[in-house]
Amino acid sequence: MDFDVIVIGAGPGGYPAAIKAAQLGAKTAIIEREWLGGTCLNCGCIPTKTLIAGAEAYQQILHADAFGIKVGTPEIDYPAMKKRKDGVVQTLRTGVGSLLKAHGVTVFEGSGSFRDAHTIAIKSPDGSTKAITGKNIIIATGSTSTVPGFVPKHERIVESRAFLELEQLPETLLVLGGGYIGCELACMAAGLGVKVTIVELLADVLMLLDKDIRQVVKKHMKDALGMTILTGDAMANIEATGKGVTATAGATRLEADMLLVAIGRSPVTDGLNVEAAGIATSERGYISVDELSRTNVPHIYCIGDVSGRMQLAHAATSQAIYAVEHAVSGEEKIEEVVIPGVIFTSPEVALVGLTEMEAKKLGMEIHVGKFHFRGMGKALASNETEGFVKIIADKATDRIIGAQCAGPHATDLISEMVVAVREELTAEELGNTVHAHPTFAEVWMEAAHALHGTCIHAPPAK
């Protein structure tokens, strides 16, 4: 074999897999047809969060008077924001290339496809083709935006990738889909002054969250950012012209400069030719795997979005490490199941473990502790008092089984609760753990005490 490990795809699953394999002494190759870093780094997580950071800075300046600071009217230079976003992406992309080189990973630019279970043909950008063989192969080709057939093709109708490449934002925007991608980009645009309308077929946006948590986000989106949120009806009658986009949602007629389609993602398997290797796929086109990320062909693994599991970059990275350890050394570690979810809306949202509604559906006896940021000294000092956290614990054992947060720095704060759920801490143990004061992290200690009705900084429950 030419290589011990061949990785197809250099996203947040693929490039960590290649680096880990090299660290374990395996002769490793990685194949990428577009960009090192994949969708997450180049046209997903990183560029989105870079632009969101710009929108948050703009909002902070608008409300600087709350700190006793007087400023003139700020102006948005969106091309400059996009240039900064592109610079951040390029820096990280170059960093991935340097890491692969430093670990001795051979990088092939082009599209990989199976000739047989051990042979990968690589079609280079110049049209030439070469073949390499590998003892173990890891598929990490990711996913792409789903655009349904009823949506017409037009320059004023974009998915998330094209939206992030705009040189100027539209004045008005329709968003089809109220999941995390649609809501994140909607909050970014609205935070920069765009008039946004979200249309979601389901009964509410961000349905993976408990109702009380998503209500915090919805209220801010409507009241602070001026967004319109329409739920329970499908977007229909979509038409696009050079002047704009029109559509309907139930009896409501919609009109905007642009339509952003954000209703989900589909696996990237085009050109992979998995049939030649005998790899099984699901009805929806995902590659089927077991708890060790193995396909039905024992030496071929599949990680990340294309495997149909949780579509999160950090989940793909975790799967990559475990898959490589099994492929190279035979170490059988079952993949992590305690995976946090983070949503960069305004305010931020994060969750881990079971939600309150999931626990109740399972018939579990639970108790819940909540604490609001408005009761925190650091939150008041920082003028970031919106939202609250909640801890869900098993009533019989007091073991923490889930947590959610809607409010400032939620995406950072959730990490403490990931450890708590993973290590099966009790709410009493968390509450007894001393947290530094004044910090935002104290909110978890307070919520743990609230769960038992012993919270110092909240009035007793009636």
C-alpha positions as a printed NumPy array, in Angstrom:
array([[  0.   ,   0.   ,   0.   ],
       [  1.132,   3.559,  -0.714],
       [ -0.265,   4.798,   2.602],
       [ -1.381,   3.435,   5.958],
       [ -4.227,   5.955,   6.106],
       [ -5.931,   7.941,   3.331],
       [ -8.368,  10.67 ,   4.365],
       [-10.85 ,  12.026,   1.819],
       [-11.851,  15.565,   2.79 ],
       [ -9.911,  18.129,   4.806],
       [-12.638,  19.68 ,   6.946],
       [-12.89 ,  19.672,  10.765],
       [-13.144,  15.883,  10.676],
       [-10.658,  15.151,   7.912],
       [ -7.598,  17.221,   8.762],
       [ -7.59 ,  16.252,  12.496],
       [ -7.879,  12.613,  11.385],
       [ -4.82 ,  13.001,   9.154],
       [ -2.806,  14.747,  11.867],
       [ -3.754,  12.148,  14.496],
       [ -2.817,   9.313,  12.141],
       [  0.573,  10.904,  11.516],
       [  1.084,  11.369,  15.264],
       [  0.517,   7.623,  15.683],
       [  3.232,   6.903,  13.135],
       [  1.047,   6.11 ,  10.146],
       [  2.083,   7.16 ,   6.645],
       [ -0.82 ,   9.436,   5.835],
       [ -2.374,  11.189,   2.837],
       [ -5.268,  13.606,   2.662],
       [ -7.297,  14.561,  -0.419],
       [ -9.183,  17.866,  -0.705],
       [-10.904,  19.152,  -3.834],
       [-11.509,  22.716,  -2.699],
       [-10.111,  24.242,   0.525],
       [ -8.192,  22.964,   3.513],
       [-10.48 ,  23.412,   6.485],
       [-13.636,  22.439,   4.616],
       [-17.017,  24.137,   4.854],
       [-16.683,  25.028,   8.538],
       [-13.53 ,  27.088,   8.17 ],
       [-14.127,  28.553,   4.716],
       [-17.848,  29.091,   4.23 ],
       [-19.571,  28.099,   7.45 ],
       [-18.701,  28.403,  11.129],
       [-15.699,  30.735,  10.982],
       [-16.848,  33.321,   8.415],
       [-20.313,  33.422,   9.994],
       [-18.93 ,  34.066,  13.466],
       [-16.507,  36.683,  12.133],
       [-19.376,  38.666,  10.605],
       [-21.501,  38.125,  13.722],
       [-18.658,  39.61 ,  15.784],
       [-18.831,  42.683,  13.554],
       [-22.593,  42.968,  14.035],
       [-22.17 ,  42.65 ,  17.805],
       [-19.512,  45.381,  17.822],
       [-21.884,  47.648,  15.891],
       [-24.684,  46.987,  18.379],
       [-22.359,  47.697,  21.318],
       [-21.416,  51.047,  19.799],
       [-25.082,  51.897,  19.263],
       [-25.7  ,  51.311,  22.971],
       [-22.459,  52.792,  24.291],
       [-24.422,  55.451,  26.157],
       [-25.346,  52.765,  28.711],
       [-21.699,  52.929,  29.852],
       [-21.596,  56.706,  29.881],
       [-19.816,  56.868,  26.543],
       [-21.062,  59.262,  23.885],
       [-20.23 ,  58.512,  20.252],
       [-21.402,  59.808,  16.912],
       [-23.566,  57.788,  14.57 ],
       [-21.511,  54.738,  13.486],
       [-21.362,  53.752,   9.819],
       [-21.225,  50.207,   8.484],
       [-18.546,  49.458,   5.903],
       [-19.684,  45.981,   4.897],
       [-17.008,  45.438,   2.215],
       [-14.419,  46.079,   4.945],
       [-16.19 ,  43.581,   7.22 ],
       [-16.138,  40.998,   4.45 ],
       [-12.446,  41.704,   3.819],
       [-11.715,  41.09 ,   7.486],
       [-13.746,  37.873,   7.314],
       [-11.756,  36.712,   4.293],
       [ -8.513,  37.516,   6.12 ],
       [ -9.504,  35.457,   9.154],
       [-10.418,  32.53 ,   6.908],
       [ -7.143,  32.76 ,   4.963],
       [ -5.085,  32.849,   8.17 ],
       [ -6.75 ,  29.724,   9.522],
       [ -6.621,  27.918,   6.159],
       [ -2.884,  28.599,   5.915],
       [ -2.524,  27.345,   9.48 ],
       [ -4.159,  24.022,   8.609],
       [ -1.768,  23.594,   5.686],
       [  1.207,  24.311,   7.934],
       [  0.023,  21.775,  10.507],
       [ -0.402,  19.051,   7.905],
       [  3.041,  19.777,   6.498],
       [  4.645,  19.824,   9.947],
       [  3.221,  16.378,  10.682],
       [  4.427,  14.946,   7.378],
       [  0.989,  14.42 ,   5.853],
       [  0.95 ,  14.224,   2.05 ],
       [ -1.693,  16.574,   0.659],
       [ -3.346,  15.875,  -2.696],
       [ -5.41 ,  18.599,  -4.351],
       [ -8.309,  17.146,  -6.296],
       [-11.419,  14.954,  -6.109],
       [-11.087,  11.451,  -4.709],
       [-13.16 ,   8.507,  -5.879],
       [-13.02 ,   4.789,  -5.129],
       [-11.765,   2.374,  -7.757],
       [-11.957,  -0.472,  -5.289],
       [-11.915,  -0.878,  -1.52 ],
       [ -8.225,   0.084,  -1.23 ],
       [ -7.648,   2.314,  -4.282],
       [ -8.527,   6.004,  -4.608],
       [ -8.348,   7.827,  -7.931],
       [ -7.537,  11.532,  -7.6  ],
       [ -8.642,  13.898, -10.343],
       [ -6.542,  17.053, -10.132],
       [ -7.799,  20.553, -11.082],
       [ -5.793,  20.347, -14.323],
       [ -7.749,  17.236, -15.332],
       [ -4.976,  14.7  , -14.756],
       [ -5.657,  11.578, -12.707],
       [ -3.5  ,   9.434, -10.476],
       [ -4.305,   6.563,  -8.142],
       [ -3.086,   5.82 ,  -4.628],
       [ -3.719,   2.857,  -2.352],
       [ -4.345,   2.778,   1.363],
       [ -4.544,   0.173,   4.108],
       [ -7.231,   2.23 ,   5.867],
       [ -9.461,   4.904,   4.356],
       [-11.444,   7.585,   6.182],
       [-14.285,   9.385,   4.404],
       [-14.807,  12.949,   5.67 ],
       [-16.485,  14.728,   2.764],
       [-19.004,  16.693,   4.827],
       [-22.304,  18.196,   3.71 ],
       [-23.688,  20.982,   1.571],
       [-26.706,  23.303,   1.748],
       [-30.02 ,  21.785,   0.721],
       [-32.05 ,  23.827,  -1.761],
       [-35.456,  22.226,  -2.479],
       [-36.801,  21.939,  -5.991],
       [-39.668,  24.393,  -5.451],
       [-37.171,  27.244,  -4.959],
       [-36.321,  28.877,  -8.315],
       [-32.721,  29.533,  -9.31 ],
       [-31.899,  33.231,  -9.368],
       [-29.079,  35.54 ,  -8.261],
       [-31.393,  37.053,  -5.643],
       [-31.96 ,  33.618,  -4.072],
       [-28.933,  32.335,  -2.181],
       [-27.926,  29.663,   0.3  ],
       [-25.579,  30.293,   3.23 ],
       [-22.336,  29.957,   1.279],
       [-23.316,  32.514,  -1.358],
       [-24.784,  34.802,   1.299],
       [-21.412,  34.955,   3.072],
       [-19.758,  36.059,  -0.18 ],
       [-21.991,  39.088,  -0.733],
       [-20.124,  42.38 ,  -1.068],
       [-23.134,  44.287,   0.241],
       [-26.075,  43.22 ,   2.368],
       [-29.6  ,  43.77 ,   1.018],
       [-31.889,  46.296,   2.699],
       [-34.573,  43.644,   3.179],
       [-34.164,  39.884,   3.513],
       [-36.421,  36.832,   3.604],
       [-35.033,  33.767,   5.382],
       [-36.514,  30.361,   4.587],
       [-35.84 ,  28.192,   7.63 ],
       [-35.777,  28.905,  11.356],
       [-33.065,  26.471,  12.365],
       [-29.714,  27.507,  13.767],
       [-28.156,  28.488,  10.408],
       [-31.121,  30.629,   9.372],
       [-31.417,  32.286,  12.785],
       [-27.679,  32.981,  13.102],
       [-27.463,  34.681,   9.714],
       [-30.756,  36.489,  10.303],
       [-29.448,  37.916,  13.603],
       [-26.204,  38.991,  11.936],
       [-28.034,  40.772,   9.114],
       [-30.616,  42.364,  11.41 ],
       [-27.845,  43.479,  13.752],
       [-26.399,  45.436,  10.823],
       [-29.702,  47.129,  10.024],
       [-31.276,  44.735,   7.498],
       [-35.06 ,  44.298,   7.753],
       [-35.412,  40.518,   8.17 ],
       [-38.385,  38.156,   7.961],
       [-37.978,  34.481,   8.913],
       [-40.444,  31.889,   7.612],
       [-40.477,  28.507,   9.385],
       [-42.832,  25.63 ,   8.564],
       [-42.685,  24.187,  12.087],
       [-44.572,  25.618,  15.043],
       [-41.57 ,  27.631,  16.195],
       [-37.958,  28.488,  15.398],
       [-35.047,  26.669,  17.065],
       [-37.242,  23.711,  17.974],
       [-34.336,  21.738,  19.449],
       [-34.503,  24.058,  22.478],
       [-36.973,  24.095,  25.35 ],
       [-39.763,  26.648,  24.891],
       [-38.643,  28.943,  27.714],
       [-35.116,  29.143,  26.296],
       [-36.148,  29.862,  22.72 ],
       [-38.582,  32.503,  23.951],
       [-35.593,  34.548,  25.153],
       [-34.067,  34.49 ,  21.677],
       [-37.35 ,  35.183,  19.88 ],
       [-38.111,  38.175,  22.087],
       [-34.725,  39.738,  21.364],
       [-34.989,  39.007,  17.648],
       [-38.377,  40.723,  17.491],
       [-38.034,  43.542,  20.012],
       [-34.35 ,  44.489,  19.845],
       [-33.533,  43.578,  16.227],
       [-36.917,  44.349,  14.667],
       [-37.297,  40.978,  12.954],
       [-40.564,  39.418,  11.806],
       [-40.944,  35.692,  12.565],
       [-43.66 ,  33.708,  10.794],
       [-44.181,  30.078,  11.853],
       [-46.564,  27.266,  11.046],
       [-46.862,  27.959,   7.322],
       [-44.744,  26.952,   4.338],
       [-43.194,  29.548,   2.078],
       [-44.818,  29.224,  -1.326],
       [-45.277,  31.013,  -4.656],
       [-41.654,  32.128,  -4.704],
       [-40.805,  34.407,  -7.619],
       [-37.594,  36.325,  -8.276],
       [-36.851,  39.189, -10.653],
       [-34.06 ,  41.67 , -11.059],
       [-35.837,  43.906,  -8.541],
       [-36.435,  41.417,  -5.724],
       [-38.188,  38.302,  -4.422],
       [-41.848,  37.737,  -3.613],
       [-43.512,  34.814,  -1.872],
       [-46.352,  33.881,   0.451],
       [-46.561,  32.276,   3.901],
       [-50.155,  31.252,   4.501],
       [-52.223,  34.38 ,   3.873],
       [-49.209,  36.687,   4.272],
       [-47.618,  38.158,   1.162],
       [-43.861,  38.606,   1.409],
       [-41.518,  40.87 ,  -0.481],
       [-37.776,  41.521,  -0.078],
       [-34.578,  42.296,  -1.941],
       [-33.199,  38.793,  -1.389],
       [-34.126,  35.302,  -0.176],
       [-31.764,  33.209,   1.939],
       [-32.531,  29.468,   1.889],
       [-31.439,  27.757,   5.116],
       [-33.488,  24.594,   5.572],
       [-30.818,  21.986,   6.165],
       [-27.856,  20.191,   4.679],
       [-27.265,  17.12 ,   2.498],
       [-24.331,  14.664,   2.432],
       [-21.523,  15.225,  -0.079],
       [-20.971,  11.942,  -1.908],
       [-20.997,  13.116,  -5.52 ],
       [-18.17 ,  11.533,  -7.473],
       [-17.061,   9.441,  -4.494],
       [-18.163,   6.209,  -6.217],
       [-18.704,   4.353,  -2.949],
       [-20.35 ,   1.512,  -4.858],
       [-16.951,   0.464,  -6.208],
       [-15.826,  -0.204,  -2.639],
       [-19.062,  -1.906,  -1.616],
       [-19.925,   0.787,   0.938],
       [-23.532,   0.856,   2.137],
       [-25.542,   4.09 ,   2.263],
       [-28.892,   5.017,   3.784],
       [-32.025,   5.979,   1.858],
       [-31.107,   9.656,   2.3  ],
       [-27.627,   9.124,   0.906],
       [-25.643,   9.147,   4.151],
       [-22.884,   6.591,   4.629],
       [-23.856,   4.065,   7.299],
       [-21.445,   3.519,  10.206],
       [-21.234,   1.746,  13.565],
       [-20.252,   3.181,  16.962],
       [-16.576,   3.029,  15.938],
       [-17.256,   5.021,  12.74 ],
       [-16.675,   1.917,  10.588],
       [-18.65 ,   1.399,   7.426],
       [-19.742,  -2.091,   6.407],
       [-16.246,  -2.435,   4.87 ],
       [-14.057,  -2.947,   7.98 ],
       [-11.031,  -0.854,   6.923],
       [-13.117,   2.066,   5.608],
       [-14.341,   4.603,   8.14 ],
       [-16.671,   7.577,   7.805],
       [-16.847,  10.622,  10.076],
       [-18.707,  13.923,  10.3  ],
       [-21.761,  15.182,   8.422],
       [-21.605,  12.65 ,   5.612],
       [-22.201,   9.846,   8.134],
       [-25.609,  11.259,   9.05 ],
       [-24.817,  11.771,  12.708],
       [-24.817,  15.073,  14.592],
       [-23.816,  17.74 ,  12.058],
       [-21.35 ,  19.693,  14.175],
       [-17.687,  20.418,  13.513],
       [-16.579,  19.46 ,  17.017],
       [-18.477,  16.169,  16.791],
       [-16.615,  15.369,  13.556],
       [-13.265,  16.115,  15.191],
       [-14.064,  13.817,  18.113],
       [-15.149,  11.03 ,  15.759],
       [-11.948,  11.513,  13.769],
       [ -9.666,  10.901,  16.749],
       [-11.467,   7.755,  17.823],
       [-11.712,   6.369,  14.278],
       [ -7.989,   6.844,  13.657],
       [ -7.025,   5.299,  16.98 ],
       [ -9.033,   2.216,  16.057],
       [ -7.739,   2.069,  12.477],
       [ -4.066,   2.442,  13.398],
       [ -3.773,   0.81 ,  16.816],
       [ -6.98 ,  -1.192,  17.204],
       [ -8.048,   0.796,  20.267],
       [-11.82 ,   0.528,  20.618],
       [-13.224,   3.72 ,  22.098],
       [-16.936,   4.252,  21.61 ],
       [-17.589,   7.745,  20.249],
       [-18.53 ,  10.552,  22.612],
       [-22.263,  11.03 ,  23.029],
       [-22.167,  14.12 ,  25.257],
       [-21.853,  16.737,  22.528],
       [-22.684,  20.408,  23.187],
       [-24.695,  22.466,  20.751],
       [-23.935,  26.157,  20.342],
       [-25.992,  28.718,  18.424],
       [-24.589,  32.179,  17.717],
       [-27.862,  34.046,  17.643],
       [-28.449,  37.254,  19.583],
       [-28.387,  36.402,  22.428],
       [-26.274,  33.268,  22.171],
       [-27.758,  29.865,  23.015],
       [-26.099,  26.624,  24.089],
       [-27.207,  23.223,  25.327],
       [-25.906,  19.817,  26.311],
       [-27.51 ,  16.529,  27.298],
       [-31.267,  16.118,  27.555],
       [-33.622,  19.051,  27.31 ],
       [-36.496,  19.325,  29.771],
       [-39.005,  18.298,  27.112],
       [-36.89 ,  15.285,  26.065],
       [-36.565,  14.084,  29.663],
       [-40.317,  14.336,  30.184],
       [-41.007,  12.423,  26.959],
       [-38.769,   9.655,  28.3  ],
       [-40.91 ,   9.536,  31.434],
       [-38.082,  10.675,  33.699],
       [-38.716,  12.261,  37.083],
       [-36.655,  15.442,  37.029],
       [-36.115,  18.665,  38.892],
       [-35.019,  21.903,  37.27 ],
       [-32.972,  24.82 ,  38.538],
       [-32.901,  28.228,  36.821],
       [-31.02 ,  31.448,  37.417],
       [-31.3  ,  34.706,  35.482],
       [-28.318,  36.773,  34.414],
       [-29.979,  39.89 ,  35.82 ],
       [-29.135,  38.543,  39.271],
       [-25.407,  38.383,  38.504],
       [-23.014,  41.138,  39.546],
       [-20.741,  40.62 ,  36.53 ],
       [-23.707,  40.667,  34.152],
       [-24.953,  43.962,  35.574],
       [-21.457,  45.464,  35.455],
       [-21.127,  44.427,  31.8  ],
       [-24.69 ,  45.49 ,  30.891],
       [-25.404,  41.962,  29.678],
       [-28.375,  40.847,  31.744],
       [-30.649,  39.195,  29.177],
       [-31.527,  35.518,  29.542],
       [-31.008,  32.702,  32.012],
       [-29.591,  29.204,  32.471],
       [-31.327,  26.006,  33.493],
       [-30.045,  22.719,  34.865],
       [-32.01 ,  19.472,  34.512],
       [-31.245,  16.733,  37.05 ],
       [-32.608,  13.254,  37.718],
       [-34.866,  13.576,  40.753],
       [-33.881,  10.281,  42.345],
       [-30.099,  10.588,  42.014],
       [-29.599,  14.374,  41.631],
       [-27.345,  13.571,  38.656],
       [-27.191,  16.379,  36.091],
       [-28.572,  15.093,  32.781],
       [-28.803,  18.319,  30.799],
       [-28.333,  22.069,  30.734],
       [-29.303,  25.007,  28.549],
       [-28.316,  28.64 ,  28.424],
       [-29.688,  31.669,  26.593],
       [-27.729,  34.806,  27.264],
       [-24.293,  36.422,  27.251],
       [-21.338,  34.149,  26.46 ],
       [-23.612,  31.076,  26.415],
       [-21.427,  29.314,  23.847],
       [-18.425,  29.556,  26.181],
       [-20.277,  28.915,  29.447],
       [-21.734,  25.59 ,  28.272],
       [-18.358,  23.825,  28.48 ],
       [-18.609,  23.558,  32.271],
       [-21.886,  21.721,  31.91 ],
       [-20.479,  19.389,  29.268],
       [-18.012,  18.196,  31.908],
       [-20.787,  18.002,  34.509],
       [-23.02 ,  15.827,  32.309],
       [-20.153,  13.682,  31.004],
       [-18.763,  12.994,  34.487],
       [-22.25 ,  12.495,  35.976],
       [-21.907,  15.204,  38.607],
       [-24.836,  15.872,  40.903],
       [-26.427,  19.281,  41.217],
       [-25.297,  19.336,  44.857],
       [-21.676,  18.727,  43.839],
       [-21.832,  21.511,  41.26 ],
       [-23.449,  23.893,  43.721],
       [-20.756,  23.151,  46.303],
       [-17.988,  23.857,  43.799],
       [-16.605,  27.326,  44.478],
       [-16.88 ,  29.641,  41.488],
       [-14.833,  32.826,  41.266],
       [-16.658,  36.112,  41.885],
       [-17.605,  38.211,  40.034],
       [-17.847,  36.068,  36.901],
       [-20.514,  34.929,  34.466],
       [-19.737,  31.297,  35.344],
       [-21.28 ,  31.773,  38.795],
       [-24.643,  31.455,  37.093],
       [-24.288,  27.641,  37.042],
       [-23.552,  27.477,  40.774],
       [-26.589,  29.637,  41.459],
       [-28.808,  27.473,  39.214],
       [-27.586,  24.326,  40.989],
       [-28.545,  25.844,  44.339],
       [-31.876,  27.01 ,  42.891],
       [-32.622,  23.434,  41.907],
       [-32.637,  22.559,  45.623],
       [-34.304,  25.783,  46.75 ],
       [-31.149,  26.956,  48.52 ],
       [-30.11 ,  29.802,  46.227],
       [-28.572,  32.689,  48.192],
       [-29.099,  35.326,  45.521],
       [-32.747,  34.695,  44.692],
       [-35.919,  35.076,  46.771],
       [-37.448,  31.853,  48.075],
       [-39.873,  30.124,  45.763],
       [-43.531,  30.778,  46.568]])
